[in-house]
């Protein structure tokens, strides 16, 4: 008999001593299924609110975020966030064609936005260095050091 399952040790160490006894019930976690992808926040608001879906917008401690940083990467962050949130929805609703078409549109916007940002400010991630003439990763300023709109 395994020492951790020895009934004589139960009083000594209780449930914190390792594996559960054979008769112990297992817990089953459950998450309610999201019913619909409609309506959706615009990508910028989704980033600030923490969800693409108003029905899931449950502010922690009644603290509501209403503004995002005004940096050139803000658009990229909003698009990436919306695409990721929509992909989580599609994990449980793969038959939703409209959501999938929107997801593909967001991926296209993300690619175009990353290319535009890279032309103006430099690479967003190191994988983009394959298209560069030299190693520019550590050359500043960093994305969060810019202020205002692109081109400033």
N, C-alpha and C positions, 0 to 999 in steps of 0.2 A: 504494500500500500504506500502511496506517495505520502510523504510527511506533511505536505500542505493540505491534503484531504483527510488527514487523520482526525476523527471526531473528538478524540481526547484533547486535541490542541485548540478546539473551537473557542473555549472560554479564554484561552491564553491570547489568541490573536484575532478572533472574530473574522469578519468579512474582509479585512484588510490584508489578509495573509496570502493571497494568491488567487487561485482559480475558485470559481463558484462550485458549490456542491451540485451534484447531478439533479437534484429536485428543485434547484433555484430557478425561478422564472427569468426569462430574458426580456430586456426592454426592447420595444420597437419604436423607433423614431418615425414621426409622420409630419410631412409638410403639405399643407393644402395646395392643390394644383391651381395655378393661375388660370382664370377662365378665359381671358381675352387679351389681345395685344393692343386693343383700342381703348381709349385714346392714348397717344404718346406725347411726352414732352418733346420740344425741339432739343437738338443735341446740346446746345449751350446750357439750357436750363437743366437738362438731365444730369450733366456733370456737376452742377452746383447742388442739385437736390439729392444726388446719390442714387437715382433710379430713372430709368426711361419711362416707367409706368406710374401715372398719378395714383393708381389704386394701391401701390406699394410704398408710397411716399409717407413714411411714418417717422417724423423727426424725433431724434433721441433727446429726451429731456425737454421737449417743447422748444428746442433751439432750431431755428429755421435758417438755412443758408440761402442767401438771395443774390450773392454776387461772386464772380470769379476774378482771378487775377487778370490784369490787362497786359499780357505778354504775348509775343508771337506764337508761342506753343499752345496757347489756350484753345485755338481752333482744332489743332491736332488732338489735344487731350479730350475735347468734347466729342469729336468724331470717334476716336478710339473707344471712349467710354460707352457711347451709345451702341457701337457695334458689339462690344463685349456683352453688354446687358441684353441686347437682342439675341445674341448667340446663346445665352443662358435660357432665354425663353424658347428658342428653337430646339434646345436639347429635350424639352418636354412637349413641344408642339411641332414636330418636324413636318407635319402635313399643312401647316399654315403657309400657303404660297405667297401671300401678300407680304408677310413678315420676312420670308426668305428673299423676295425681290428687294425689299428695303435694306436687308442685310447686305446684299450684293452691292447696292448703290453706296452704302456706307463704306464698304471695303474699297470701292473705286475712289470715293472722295478721300479716304485715308491715304491711299497710294499717291494720288495727285497732290494732296496737301503736303505729304512728306517730301515729294520731289521739289515742290515750290519752296518749301522751307529750306531744304538743303542747298538750293541754288542761291538763296538770299543770305543764309547764316552759316551754312556748313552742315556736316552730317548730324543726324539725329541719333543714329546708332552706329556702332563700329562696322556692321556689315556693309554700310554704304561706302566705306573707305575703298572698296574694290574698284569704285568708279572715280577715285580721286587721283590727282597727279602726285600727291605727297601725303605724308602722315600729318593730318590737320586736327586730330582728335583733341589735343590739349590746348589748342589755340583758342583764346577767349574772344569775345565774352561768351559765357555760358548762356543757355536759353533763358534762365530766370534773371539774368542781369540786364536784359533788354527791357525797355519800357515803351509803352505806346504801341502803335500799329506797325506792321511790317514796312520797312523802308525808312524808318526813323534812324 
